[in-house]
Amino acid sequence: MIKSGRLILCSCLFALSCSGGGSALQFVQEGDCYVVPEKAMRNYAERISEVDLETAAAMIDRGYEMADSISLSEGSNLTLLRFAGSMAEMFFSVKSELRSDELYRLVLKSELKCLSLQPADYRHIEWKRSLLECNAPGKTVPDIRTMDRSGHEAGLRSLTDKPTILFVHSGDCEECRRLSAQLAGSRKIRNAAKAGAVKLITLFAADEDSPGLPEEVIPGWLALSDMDCSIKYCMSFDLRLIPSVYLLDADGVVILKASTNVWDVEDNMDTLTNDHC
């Protein structure tokens, strides 16, 4: 039993039955609340990504139930907020296995069940839910204002008048470099562009501190910057999934959302280029 005000090292363990094995998620006291250590959180996230959806839902539910229970017993929602924040970080990490929209929906569903939530927390959950709808497959890419290196301005839609591979990035980050190198090294992508079957565009998610274009990201690709910082501030793209690659058809409709693997992109290209690759 966790009691408020007791300055003791305390951990709360619960078993998660997962396909014949068990995992333990541990909460330890840190200041005025309880948190899951980073390594334990990573193990928990990896386990969720490995099991079937039903088991994953049960694991996520039990994690939130424990965080909520601790928060209720402490009379504060800090533990729940810290746990929800850790889960969000896992989904925002481009290296995380938890980049599935299906799993993210389960997380938000579990959050909404928590009894220690405050009114502002519900608004934040709705904001996170709205990210899922940003450029989902079947939706038309937003016509945000862009600028190229020559200072020419254009709406994004006017530049995606044929099948397009769109690399959305945040500048000179490690994952941006990794993914751009994969794209630059893809023979299939180069051949498709050379044949005029696809357009290749990089889109920089600018913000108020860095409104211009960074150094050339991928040689030969049309480099654009988001002039109004709409990616960062207006959710015109899913902020959880940057950097990543989108495939658009000739009408600007999203075929593949936010891939971080060049092989996924190549596998979906034939549907856009009628096998000209």
PASEFI-680169 format. One record per residue: x negated, y negated, z negated of N, C-alpha, C in turn; residue number from 1. Coordinates in pm, 1 decimal. Each point is the difference from the previous one (the first is absolute). Example, Ala and Ser with C-alpha at 12.3 -4.5 7.8 and 13.67 -1.06 7.14 Angstrom:
<atoms>
ATOM    neast   nnorth      nup   caeast  canorth     caup    ceast   cnorth      cup   n
ATOM  -1319.0    569.0   -780.0     89.0   -119.0      0.0    -90.0   -120.0      0.0   1
ATOM     35.0   -105.0     72.0    -82.0   -119.0     -6.0     77.0   -109.0    -73.0   2
</atoms>
This chain:
<atoms>
ATOM    neast   nnorth      nup   caeast  canorth     caup    ceast   cnorth      cup   n
ATOM    -85.5    119.2      0.0     85.5   -119.2      0.0    -88.3   -123.0      0.0   1
ATOM     25.4    -93.2     91.0    -77.8   -122.2      7.3     70.0   -106.5    -82.3   2
ATOM    -71.1    -63.1    -88.5     58.5   -101.9    -85.1    -72.5   -131.8     21.4   3
ATOM     77.4   -107.5      7.0    -56.6   -131.6     24.0    -89.8    -40.7   -115.7   4
ATOM   -112.5    -63.9     34.0    -87.4    -56.4   -101.1   -105.3     94.5    -52.1   5
ATOM      3.1    125.4     31.5    -99.4     94.2    -49.3   -123.4     -7.4     86.8   6
ATOM   -113.5    -37.4    -56.9   -124.7    -14.3     73.1    -76.2    130.6     -0.6   7
ATOM     52.0     97.2     68.8    -66.2    130.0      9.1    -13.9     34.0    146.8   8
ATOM   -101.7     80.5     31.3    -14.9     46.8    136.7    105.3    106.7     23.2   9
ATOM     87.2    -26.5     90.0    113.4     89.2     20.5     10.2     36.5    145.7  10
ATOM     32.0    122.5     28.2     23.9     39.3    138.6    128.7     79.4      6.7  11
ATOM     71.2    -19.2    107.6    126.1     70.4     20.9    -16.9     88.8    120.1  12
ATOM     21.3    125.2    -17.5    -19.0     95.4    108.9    131.6     64.0     37.1  13
ATOM     17.6     21.7    127.0    112.6     82.0     40.6    -42.2     86.2    116.4  14
ATOM     57.4    117.9      7.8    -35.8     94.0    106.6     88.2    -24.9    120.2  15
ATOM    -60.2     13.0    115.1     73.3    -13.3    125.0    -11.6    132.0     74.2  16
ATOM    109.7     69.5     13.7     -3.4    129.1     67.1     -7.3    -20.5    149.3  17
ATOM   -108.6     45.3     58.3    -22.8    -27.1    141.7    -48.7    125.1     70.0  18
ATOM     90.7     65.5     69.1    -37.7    111.9     85.9    -92.0     98.9    -69.3  19
ATOM     41.2     44.9   -115.1    -77.2    102.8    -68.2   -111.8    -53.6    -85.2  20
ATOM    -18.2   -132.0     -2.5   -106.3    -56.3    -81.8     54.7   -114.7    -80.4  21
ATOM    -81.0    -55.2    -88.5     46.0   -111.6    -80.6    -99.0   -113.8      5.7  22
ATOM     47.7   -121.1    -24.4    -82.7   -118.3     -8.2     37.8    -71.8   -127.4  23
ATOM    -87.7    -81.4    -49.2     31.6    -78.4   -118.1    -23.1   -146.4     31.0  24
ATOM     98.8    -81.8    -31.1    -13.5   -144.1     14.3    -13.5    -56.1   -140.0  25
ATOM   -103.9    -75.6    -23.2    -33.9    -43.4   -134.6     11.6   -150.9    -12.0  26
ATOM     69.1    -43.6   -105.4      7.2   -141.5    -33.0    -87.3    -25.4   -122.8  27
ATOM    -86.6    -98.0      7.9    -84.8    -33.6   -114.4     21.0   -146.6    -34.6  28
ATOM    -15.8    -31.8   -129.1     25.1   -135.5    -44.6   -106.3    -95.2     50.5  29
ATOM     45.6   -113.8     51.3    -91.1   -104.8     44.8     63.5   -133.8    -35.3  30
ATOM    -48.6    -61.6   -104.6     59.8   -126.0    -44.3    140.8     20.6    -49.6  31
ATOM     92.2    -74.8     55.6    138.9      3.3    -46.1     87.2    101.1     72.3  32
ATOM    -59.8     83.6     83.6     82.0     97.3     72.3    -79.7    127.8     23.4  33
ATOM     59.1     90.3     76.3    -64.2    126.8     32.0    -18.3      8.8    151.0  34
ATOM   -113.6     52.2     42.2    -31.5      7.4    142.7    -50.5    139.3     34.3  35
ATOM      6.3     32.4    126.4    -57.8    124.3     50.3   -139.3    -32.8     53.5  36
ATOM   -105.6     64.5    -49.8   -135.2    -27.8     49.9     -8.3     18.8    150.6  37
ATOM    -89.2    -75.4     61.8     -7.8     -2.3    146.4    -21.3    138.4     60.0  38
ATOM    -90.8     78.5    -58.2    -26.3    132.1     55.3    122.8     89.6     -9.4  39
ATOM     69.7     -5.8   -113.2    121.2     80.4    -16.8    108.2    -45.0     97.7  40
ATOM      7.9   -130.2     23.6     99.5    -51.8     94.3    -30.3     47.9    141.0  41
ATOM   -126.7      1.3     34.6    -39.7     47.4    133.0     34.1    147.9     16.5  42
ATOM    -28.2     79.7   -101.9     32.2    143.0      7.2    151.1     21.6     14.3  43
ATOM     75.3    -78.4    -74.0    146.5      6.4      5.7     49.2    -33.0    141.2  44
ATOM    -53.4   -105.9     58.2     40.7    -40.6    134.2    -36.2    105.3    103.8  45
ATOM   -118.8     56.3    -12.3    -42.3    102.7     94.6     90.7    122.4    -10.0  46
ATOM     36.1     34.5   -123.0     86.7    116.3    -18.6    137.2    -23.4     63.5  47
ATOM     54.7   -120.3    -18.5    129.7    -32.5     58.9     -4.3     15.7    151.3  48
ATOM   -112.5    -41.4     60.3    -10.8      3.5    146.0    -14.5    141.4     54.6  49
ATOM    -31.4     95.8    -87.2    -25.7    137.5     44.8    123.5     90.1     -6.6  50
ATOM     99.0    -37.8    -78.3    112.9     89.1    -25.0    117.5    -36.1     91.6  51
ATOM    103.4     85.0     -1.1    118.0    -28.2     80.4     75.7   -118.4    -59.6  52
ATOM     91.9    -56.2     78.3     66.8   -124.4    -37.6     82.1     15.2   -127.7  53
ATOM     64.4    114.4    -17.3     80.8     21.5   -121.0    -86.1      1.1   -124.9  54
ATOM   -114.5     68.9      7.8    -91.4      3.5   -114.1    -59.9   -137.3    -25.5  55
ATOM    -33.7    -70.2    108.0    -55.1   -135.4    -13.7     99.9    -90.9    -70.7  56
ATOM    128.2     12.0     35.4    103.1    -83.1    -63.2      6.7     27.3   -149.5  57
ATOM    -10.1    128.6    -37.8      3.8     35.7   -141.8   -121.2    -55.5    -73.7  58
ATOM   -116.4      7.6     62.0   -122.2    -52.3    -62.1      8.2   -151.4    -19.7  59
ATOM     48.7    -68.8    102.2     11.4   -145.2     -8.8    101.3    -38.5   -107.0  60
ATOM    112.9     69.8     -1.8    102.5    -26.8   -101.6    -56.3     14.8   -140.5  61
ATOM    -74.8    106.3    -22.8    -50.0     26.0   -135.5   -104.4   -102.2    -40.9  62
ATOM    -78.0    -47.0     95.5    -95.9   -105.3    -30.5     69.4   -127.1    -44.9  63
ATOM    103.0    -39.4     72.5     73.3   -121.1    -35.6     80.9     18.2   -127.5  64
ATOM     52.4    121.3    -21.2     73.0     26.3   -123.7    -90.7    -17.0   -121.5  65
ATOM   -123.1     49.2      8.6    -91.7    -13.8   -111.6    -37.1   -146.6    -22.8  66
ATOM    -31.6    -72.4    107.4    -35.2   -141.2    -13.6    117.0    -79.3    -56.9  67
ATOM    120.6     31.9     45.5    118.9    -69.5    -48.1     25.3     31.3   -146.5  68
ATOM    -18.3    127.2    -37.6     20.8     40.8   -138.6    -95.4    -73.4    -93.4  69
ATOM   -125.8     -9.8     40.1    -98.0    -72.0    -81.9     39.7   -146.5    -12.5  70
ATOM     39.6    -61.0    112.4     39.4   -140.8     -2.7    119.1    -22.9    -93.2  71
ATOM     98.1     88.9      6.2    117.2    -15.0    -85.6    -36.8     14.0   -147.3  72
ATOM    -89.0     93.4    -30.4    -38.9     20.7   -139.3    -82.7   -116.8    -53.0  73
ATOM    -70.2    -68.0     90.1    -83.0   -114.0    -40.3     76.9   -131.6      2.5  74
ATOM    119.4      2.3     57.9     76.3   -123.2      8.2    -56.3    -99.2    100.0  75
ATOM    -74.2     49.9     97.8    -61.1    -84.9    102.8     -8.5     81.4    128.3  76
ATOM      9.2    -69.4    113.5     -8.0     72.5    126.8   -141.2      0.3     58.6  77
ATOM   -100.5    -34.2    -80.3   -137.0    -11.3     50.8    -53.0    133.4     52.0  78
ATOM     25.0    107.6    -72.9    -50.2    130.5     44.0     60.7     39.1    134.1  79
ATOM    130.1    -21.5     13.7     65.5     31.3    127.0    -56.4    -85.5    113.0  80
ATOM    -19.9   -128.6    -25.2    -52.8    -88.7    103.9   -141.3     40.5     40.4  81
ATOM    -80.5     39.1    -97.6   -136.7     42.8     32.5      2.5    128.2     83.3  82
ATOM     90.1     93.1    -35.6     10.4    124.5     75.9     49.2    -27.9    142.0  83
ATOM    102.2    -84.5     12.6     52.5    -34.6    132.5   -107.5    -71.1     82.5  84
ATOM    -79.6    -82.9    -65.4   -108.9    -67.9     69.9   -104.2     97.7     50.9  85
ATOM    -31.5     99.8    -82.5    -97.7    101.4     42.0     52.3     80.3    118.3  86
ATOM    128.2     32.3     -2.6     59.2     71.8    112.5     -4.7    -84.5    126.9  87
ATOM     29.4   -129.0    -14.1     -3.6    -88.9    116.4   -139.9     -8.3     58.3  88
ATOM   -100.3     -6.8    -87.4   -138.6     -5.4     47.8    -34.5    123.0     81.3  89
ATOM     51.1    115.2    -42.1    -25.6    123.1     74.8     59.0     -8.7    140.6  90
ATOM    119.4    -56.2     10.4     64.9    -10.1    130.1    -59.7   -111.2     85.7  91
ATOM    -58.6   -101.2    -62.4    -62.8   -108.5     75.3   -140.2     37.9     44.6  92
ATOM    -59.3    102.4    -59.8   -136.1     39.4     34.9     -2.7     74.4    132.5  93
ATOM    -81.7    -49.6     93.6     -5.3     65.5    130.5    -64.9    137.1     -8.4  94
ATOM    -70.4     27.7   -108.1    -62.5    131.6    -16.1     90.6     98.3    -73.5  95
ATOM    112.9    -47.9    -48.0     88.1     84.7    -78.2     79.2     95.1     87.9  96
ATOM     28.0    117.1    -53.9     86.0     95.4     68.8    145.2    -46.1     -4.1  97
ATOM     31.9    -89.2    -92.5    138.0    -41.8    -20.3     37.0   -116.9     91.4  98
ATOM     -3.4     23.5    130.5     38.7   -105.9     93.8    130.9     34.5     71.7  99
ATOM     68.5    100.7    -49.8    123.9     45.8     61.5    118.2    -86.0    -44.7 100
ATOM     80.4    -44.8     95.1    119.9    -75.6    -34.5     97.3     85.2    -80.8 101
ATOM      5.3    129.5     29.9     90.6     89.0    -75.0    -37.6      2.6   -147.6 102
ATOM   -130.6     11.8    -28.6    -44.1      2.1   -139.1     22.3   -135.8    -66.4 103
ATOM    -21.6   -107.3     75.3     18.8   -133.2    -56.9    146.2    -22.2    -38.0 104
ATOM     91.1     51.9     79.6    142.0    -10.6    -33.6     30.5     74.7   -130.3 105
ATOM    -64.4    114.7    -20.1     18.7     74.4   -124.6    -49.7    -79.1   -119.7 106
ATOM   -112.4    -68.3     17.2    -55.1    -81.7   -108.1     97.7   -111.4    -37.5 107
ATOM     52.0    -70.3     99.4     92.9   -109.6    -28.0    128.8     51.8    -63.2 108
ATOM     45.3    118.0     43.6    119.3     60.7    -59.1    -22.9     30.7   -147.6 109
ATOM   -119.3     51.8    -32.8    -32.0     31.5   -139.2    -11.0   -127.6    -83.0 110
ATOM    -58.1   -104.0     56.8    -11.4   -127.2    -71.9    137.2    -53.5    -38.0 111
ATOM     94.1      9.1     92.7    133.1    -56.8    -24.5     75.2     72.0   -110.9 112
ATOM    -40.9    122.0    -33.9     64.8     74.3   -107.9    -45.6    -45.8   -138.2 113
ATOM   -109.8    -73.7     -6.7    -60.7    -33.1   -129.1     85.7    -98.8    -78.6 114
ATOM     13.3     26.9   -130.3     87.5    -80.2    -85.4    -69.1   -123.0    -57.2 115
ATOM   -132.5     -4.9      6.9    -72.4   -113.4    -58.7    -24.8   -112.4     99.8 116
ATOM     56.0     12.1    119.9    -19.3   -103.5    100.9     68.0   -130.2    -40.8 117
ATOM    -61.9   -112.3     39.4     56.4   -131.7    -18.8     56.2    -49.9    133.6 118
ATOM     84.8   -102.1      0.6     57.9    -49.5    126.4   -105.1    -29.6    107.0 119
ATOM   -110.5    -60.9    -38.6   -104.7    -31.6     98.1    -60.8    126.7     59.7 120
ATOM     -1.3    108.1    -77.2    -55.7    125.9     49.9     84.8     55.1    114.1 121
ATOM    131.1    -13.8    -10.6     88.2     47.8    106.6    -23.9    -76.8    128.6 122
ATOM    -25.0   -130.8    -12.2    -27.9    -80.3    119.3   -130.2     44.3     65.4 123
ATOM    -97.4     35.6    -81.4   -127.6     44.7     54.7     15.9    134.4     71.0 124
ATOM     82.0     87.9    -54.6     25.3    128.8     65.2     67.4    -21.7    134.6 125
ATOM     94.5    -93.9      6.3     66.1    -29.3    127.1   -100.1    -55.6    101.3 126
ATOM    -96.1    -79.1    -46.8   -105.2    -51.0     89.3    -81.8    116.9     55.0 127
ATOM    -36.0     93.8    -86.4    -76.7    115.3     46.3     81.7     86.4     96.0 128
ATOM    130.4     10.3    -25.1     85.5     76.6     88.7      4.2    -63.2    139.5 129
ATOM     -0.8   -133.5      4.2      6.4    -69.0    128.4   -124.2     25.4     85.0 130
ATOM   -113.7     31.2    -64.6   -121.3     30.2     75.7     18.9    122.0     89.5 131
ATOM     80.5     93.7    -47.9     22.3    121.8     76.8     65.1    -27.2    134.7 132
ATOM     77.3   -107.9      6.6     72.4    -29.9    123.3    -82.9    -79.5     99.5 133
ATOM   -116.4    -48.2    -43.0    -83.8    -81.0     88.7    -55.9     86.6    113.0 134
ATOM     44.6    -26.0    121.1    -52.1     69.6    117.6      8.6    151.1    -11.0 135
ATOM    110.0     47.9    -51.5     23.5    143.8     -1.5     18.8     48.5    143.4 136
ATOM    -32.2    126.3     29.2     20.5     52.4    135.5    142.0    -24.7     49.1 137
ATOM     10.3    -46.2    123.8    129.5    -32.5     57.8     34.9   -146.7     -8.2 138
ATOM    -73.7    -74.8    -83.4     23.8   -143.0    -10.4    -90.8    -75.8     96.7 139
ATOM     43.0   -119.4     39.1    -79.4    -83.3     89.6   -100.3    -80.7    -81.5 140
ATOM   -122.0     -6.0     46.7   -104.0    -72.5    -70.9     38.9   -147.7     -8.2 141
ATOM    -28.1    -68.2   -111.6     41.9   -140.0    -13.7    -78.5    -92.1     93.4 142
ATOM     66.4   -104.0     43.9    -62.4    -93.0     94.0    -71.7   -111.0    -75.9 143
ATOM   -101.4     37.8    -76.4    -72.5    -99.5    -78.9    -90.0    -84.3     90.4 144
ATOM    -30.9   -120.9    -45.8    -87.6    -88.9     76.9   -145.2     43.1    -16.5 145
ATOM    -69.0     11.5    110.8   -139.7     41.8     -3.8    -87.3    -98.7     75.5 146
ATOM   -130.5      6.6    -28.0    -98.1    -81.8     70.8   -119.9     87.2     32.9 147
ATOM    -52.7    -15.7    123.6   -118.0     76.5     37.6   -125.4    -83.5    -22.1 148
ATOM   -116.8     52.4     38.3   -126.7    -68.3    -25.8    -14.4   -130.2     78.3 149
ATOM     74.8    -12.2    108.7     -6.8   -121.9     81.1     97.1   -106.7    -48.3 150
ATOM     76.1     31.7   -103.7     95.3    -95.2    -53.4    135.4      5.7     65.6 151
ATOM     21.3     97.5     87.4    129.8     14.4     65.4    100.3     61.3    -97.4 152
ATOM    118.0    -60.1     -4.9    105.8     48.2    -87.3    103.3     78.8     79.9 153
ATOM     53.4    104.4    -62.2    102.5     80.4     66.2     73.9     82.9   -103.3 154
ATOM    125.5     30.3     30.8     73.8     93.2    -84.3    -50.3    141.3     24.1 155
ATOM     -6.7     79.2   -104.7    -52.8    135.7     13.2     77.9     80.7    103.4 156
ATOM    132.0    -17.0      4.1     79.5     78.7     93.3    -37.0    -26.5    145.1 157
ATOM    -36.7   -123.7     32.8    -34.2    -31.5    138.6   -129.6     68.1     42.5 158
ATOM    -78.2     43.3    -97.4   -128.3     64.1     29.2      9.3    152.1     -1.3 159
ATOM    115.3     51.6    -35.4     18.7    145.8     -5.1    101.9     41.4    105.0 160
ATOM    -23.4    -45.1    124.5     92.5     27.3    109.4    -28.1    132.5     69.9 161
ATOM    -93.7     76.4    -53.9    -25.5    136.8     44.9    -38.1     80.4   -123.5 162
ATOM     -8.1    132.3      9.2    -39.7     77.2   -117.7   -125.3    -58.1    -64.3 163
ATOM      3.3    -13.7   -131.7   -104.3    -72.1    -72.1    -48.6     78.5   -120.6 164
ATOM   -131.6     -1.4    -19.0    -60.5     48.5   -124.1    -36.8   -124.0    -79.5 165
ATOM     62.1    -16.7   -116.7    -15.3   -120.4    -81.1    -70.3     35.4   -131.0 166
ATOM   -118.8    -56.6    -18.8    -78.2     23.5   -121.8     17.0   -120.7    -91.7 167
ATOM     70.8     18.8   -111.0     22.7   -106.5    -97.4   -105.3     14.0   -110.2 168
ATOM    -73.7   -107.9    -24.5   -113.2     10.1    -94.4    -10.4   -125.7    -84.6 169
ATOM    -85.3      6.5   -100.1    -16.2   -112.4    -92.8   -140.6    -57.9      3.1 170
ATOM    -76.0     31.3    104.8   -133.4    -57.7     11.4   -110.5    101.5    -21.0 171
ATOM   -106.8    -43.9    -61.4   -119.9     82.0    -12.4      3.4     84.5   -126.9 172
ATOM     91.4     96.7     -4.3      6.2     91.4   -113.3    -54.0    136.4     42.6 173
ATOM    -34.3     82.2    -95.6    -58.0    131.5     30.7     93.8     83.8     85.5 174
ATOM    127.6      4.3    -36.5     95.0     80.2     75.7     29.0    -60.7    136.5 175
ATOM     -5.4   -134.5      9.8     15.8    -64.4    131.1   -111.6     43.0     93.1 176
ATOM   -122.8      3.1    -52.3   -115.2     40.9     81.8     10.4    146.7     39.8 177
ATOM     42.3     84.8    -93.0     10.7    143.4     30.1    101.3     24.4    110.0 178
ATOM    117.2    -58.9    -14.1    106.7     25.0     95.7    -29.9    -64.8    135.0 179
ATOM    -57.7   -120.4     -1.0    -34.4    -65.2    126.9   -106.5     78.9     74.8 180
ATOM    -94.2     61.5    -72.1   -102.7     82.5     64.1     63.3    123.9     64.2 181
ATOM     97.3     59.4    -68.4     70.1    115.1     58.3     73.0    -38.0    127.6 182
ATOM     67.9   -113.4     -3.4     74.1    -45.3    117.9    -93.6    -33.0    115.1 183
ATOM   -110.1    -67.2    -32.1    -96.6    -36.6    103.6    -63.9    123.1     62.4 184
ATOM    -13.0    107.7    -77.8    -65.8    120.8     48.4     92.4     98.1     69.8 185
ATOM    128.2    -32.5      9.9     95.6     92.5     60.8     -4.7     -9.2    152.9 186
ATOM    -42.0    106.9     64.0     -5.3      4.0    146.4    140.4     -7.1     59.2 187
ATOM     94.9     65.5    -64.8    136.5      1.4     51.3     58.4   -141.3      2.0 188
ATOM    -24.9    -75.6   -105.5     49.9   -137.6     -5.5    -68.1    -85.7    104.8 189
ATOM   -131.6     12.9     14.3    -73.1    -78.3    100.3     50.5     31.2    140.7 190
ATOM     19.4    127.8     30.2     45.0     38.4    134.2    140.9    -52.2     29.0 191
ATOM     86.5      4.4   -100.8    136.2    -49.4     18.2     -0.7   -150.2     27.3 192
ATOM    -84.6    -73.1    -71.9     -8.9   -144.6     20.9    -60.2    -32.0    136.4 193
ATOM   -102.6     74.7     37.9    -64.8    -21.6    129.7     97.0     23.8    115.5 194
ATOM     90.1     96.4    -17.8     98.9     30.7    102.8    118.6    -95.8     -2.6 195
ATOM     -0.9    -91.8    -95.9    110.3    -95.4    -11.3    124.9     57.8    -61.8 196
ATOM    -14.4    115.6    -64.8    116.7     67.6    -57.2     39.9    -57.0   -135.8 197
ATOM    -95.2    -60.0    -71.0     30.0    -55.9   -132.2    -73.4   -132.5    -17.3 198
ATOM     54.0    -81.8    -89.2    -68.7   -119.0    -47.0    -63.5     30.5   -135.1 199
ATOM   -113.2    -63.1    -26.6    -70.3     20.2   -125.4     -8.3   -134.4    -71.8 200
ATOM     59.1     -9.5   -117.8      7.6   -126.1    -73.1    -40.4     20.7   -145.2 201
ATOM    -82.8    -90.3    -51.8    -26.3     -4.6   -143.9     71.5   -122.2    -56.3 202
ATOM     63.3     16.0   -115.2     75.6   -108.6    -62.9    -50.7    -20.4   -141.7 203
ATOM    -56.8   -117.0    -25.3    -56.0    -33.0   -129.8    108.7    -53.9    -91.9 204
ATOM     14.2     63.0   -116.8     98.1    -44.1    -99.6    -58.2   -117.3    -77.3 205
ATOM     10.9   -119.5     57.1    -59.1   -119.4    -59.2     74.0    -40.9   -127.2 206
ATOM    -70.0    -75.0    -84.1     65.2    -62.6   -114.3    -49.5   -143.6    -11.1 207
ATOM     45.3    -72.1   -101.1    -33.2   -141.6    -12.0   -148.8    -23.3    -18.7 208
ATOM    -69.8     95.9    -60.2   -143.3    -15.5    -23.3    -83.4     36.0    122.2 209
ATOM     54.2     79.0     90.6    -74.1     39.6    120.6     96.5      2.1    118.1 210
ATOM     36.6   -119.7     50.6    101.8     -7.4    104.6    -50.4     34.9    139.2 211
ATOM   -131.9     -7.5     25.1    -53.1     23.6    133.5    -32.4    145.4     25.7 212
ATOM    -54.8     26.8    117.2    -38.8    135.8     35.9   -137.5     34.0    -54.9 213
ATOM    -18.3    123.0    -49.0   -133.3     43.5    -41.8    -84.4     34.0    123.0 214
ATOM   -118.4     51.5    -21.5    -83.7     43.5    111.8     73.6    106.9     80.0 215
ATOM    -43.3     18.0    125.2     65.2     96.6     87.9     11.0    136.1    -67.3 216
ATOM    119.9     53.3     -2.4     25.3    125.2    -71.2    -29.6    120.2     88.5 217
ATOM     57.8      3.1    119.4    -23.7    108.6     95.0    -29.3    -62.1    136.7 218
ATOM   -119.0     19.1     54.5    -34.0    -57.6    130.6    100.4     40.1    107.7 219
ATOM     43.1    -98.3     78.7     91.3     27.1    110.0    147.2     -6.8    -35.9 220
ATOM     32.4     -6.3   -129.0    139.4    -10.5    -42.5     37.7   -147.3    -12.2 221
ATOM    125.1    -32.7     32.0     49.5   -135.4    -17.8     13.2    -27.8   -149.5 222
ATOM    -75.0    -98.7    -48.3     -1.8    -31.4   -142.9     95.9   -114.4    -29.5 223
ATOM     95.2     24.2    -89.0    100.5    -99.1    -37.1     -1.5    -23.0   -150.6 224
ATOM     43.7   -119.0    -38.1     18.0    -32.2   -141.6    144.9    -37.7    -25.0 225
ATOM     52.2     38.2   -114.5    136.2    -33.4    -41.5      1.5   -146.4    -44.9 226
ATOM     47.4    -88.8     85.4    -10.9   -143.8    -24.7     73.8    -45.6   -125.2 227
ATOM    114.2     57.9    -28.8     83.6    -45.3   -111.5    -19.3     83.7   -126.8 228
ATOM   -101.2     87.4      2.2    -25.4     88.1   -115.5    125.5     78.7    -36.9 229
ATOM     78.9     35.6    101.6    128.0     66.1    -27.0    -17.8    143.5    -47.5 230
ATOM   -112.8     62.6     34.4    -23.4    137.1    -47.0    -18.8     -0.8   -151.0 231
ATOM    -79.6    -95.3    -47.8    -30.4     -5.9   -143.5    115.7    -56.4    -82.1 232
ATOM     71.0    -98.1     54.4     96.5    -72.1    -82.4    146.2     23.3     36.9 233
ATOM     27.1     52.0    119.0    139.2     19.4     43.5     31.9    145.4     31.1 234
ATOM    -93.9     90.8    -29.0     22.1    143.7     17.3     41.7     36.7    141.7 235
ATOM    -63.1    -61.1    100.2     31.0     38.3    137.6    -59.3    136.5     33.8 236
ATOM    -98.1     45.0    -80.6    -52.4    136.0      7.9     -8.0     55.1   -142.0 237
ATOM     -7.0    131.9    -11.4     -3.4     66.4   -130.3   -135.7    -24.3    -65.9 238
ATOM     -0.3    -79.5   -107.3   -125.2    -35.3    -67.5    -69.2    119.7    -63.5 239
ATOM     75.4    108.4    -25.8    -64.7    118.5    -57.2    -98.1     62.1     97.3 240
ATOM     19.3    -26.8    129.4    -65.6     79.9    103.1    -89.5    -85.1     89.8 241
ATOM    -90.9    -73.1    -61.2    -98.1    -80.2     73.8   -138.0     35.3    -52.9 242
ATOM    -95.9     32.4     88.2      8.2      4.9    145.7     70.0    127.3     48.8 243
ATOM     56.3     -9.4    119.5     62.8    116.7     61.7     32.3    -30.6    145.1 244
ATOM     45.4    103.2     71.0     25.3    -10.9    143.1    146.8     31.0     29.1 245
ATOM     58.7    -82.6     85.9    137.0     20.4     46.4     -3.0     30.4    149.1 246
ATOM     89.7     87.1     43.2     22.2     22.3    142.6    135.2    -59.6     36.9 247
ATOM      1.0    -82.6    105.2    121.7    -65.4     45.2     27.6     40.2    143.4 248
ATOM    128.1     16.9     34.6     31.2     27.0    139.6      8.8   -132.7     77.0 249
ATOM     35.5      5.5    126.1     -0.4   -119.7     83.7    106.1   -101.9    -41.4 250
ATOM     94.6     40.2    -83.5    101.0    -91.7    -50.8    -34.4    -52.4   -139.2 251
ATOM   -120.7     33.1    -47.2    -41.0    -45.3   -132.2     59.8     80.1   -113.3 252
ATOM     54.7    116.4     28.8     59.3     86.0   -102.7   -109.9     86.8    -61.7 253
ATOM      1.6      9.4   -132.8   -102.6     76.0    -71.9     22.5    150.2     20.9 254
ATOM   -102.8     66.9     50.6      2.1    145.5     17.3    -72.0     68.6   -115.1 255
ATOM   -112.0    -55.4    -41.0    -79.2     53.3   -111.4    -30.0   -114.7    -93.9 256
ATOM     34.2     19.3   -128.3    -21.1   -105.4    -99.0   -123.7     26.9    -84.1 257
ATOM    -90.7    -96.2     -0.1   -105.3     -9.5   -101.5    -82.4    126.4    -17.5 258
ATOM    -57.6     49.0    107.2    -91.0    114.0    -10.4   -140.0    -49.5    -39.3 259
ATOM    -71.9     82.2    -74.2   -140.6    -30.4    -31.1    -90.3    108.2     56.7 260
ATOM     49.1     70.9     98.9    -75.2    109.5     58.5     10.3     -9.5    151.5 261
ATOM   -113.0    -14.6     67.8      1.3    -17.8    145.0     59.7    121.0     71.1 262
ATOM     -9.5    117.0    -61.5     54.5    119.9     63.3    152.8     -4.7      3.3 263
ATOM     62.1    -56.9   -103.7    144.9    -19.3      3.2     38.7    -91.4    115.7 264
ATOM    -78.6   -104.0     19.3     27.1    -94.2    108.4    -10.5     70.9    134.3 265
ATOM   -108.4     74.5     19.0    -19.9     69.4    127.8    111.4    101.2     26.4 266
ATOM     43.3     70.3   -104.5    104.2    101.7     17.7    132.5    -59.9     44.0 267
ATOM     23.8   -126.9    -35.6    126.8    -64.6     33.9     -7.1    -84.3    126.1 268
ATOM   -119.1    -11.4     57.8    -14.9    -88.6    114.9     71.5     49.9    124.5 269
ATOM      6.5    129.2     20.4     60.3     53.4    122.6    146.1    -40.7     14.9 270
ATOM     70.3    -16.8   -112.4    139.6    -41.0      8.2     11.7   -143.8     50.0 271
ATOM   -109.2    -77.7    -13.1      2.4   -139.2     43.9    -50.1    -17.3    142.1 272
ATOM    -90.9     87.5     42.5    -72.0    -23.5    125.2     33.8    100.6    109.1 273
ATOM    102.5     83.2    -25.1     41.6     98.2    100.3   -115.9     87.9     47.7 274
ATOM    -83.2     36.5    -97.6   -110.5     93.3     24.6   -107.8    -55.6     93.3 275
ATOM    -14.2   -133.5      6.4   -105.0    -58.0     81.0   -133.7     -3.1    -71.9 276
ATOM     -3.7     41.1   -127.9   -123.5     -5.7    -77.3    -92.2    111.4     44.7 277
</atoms>
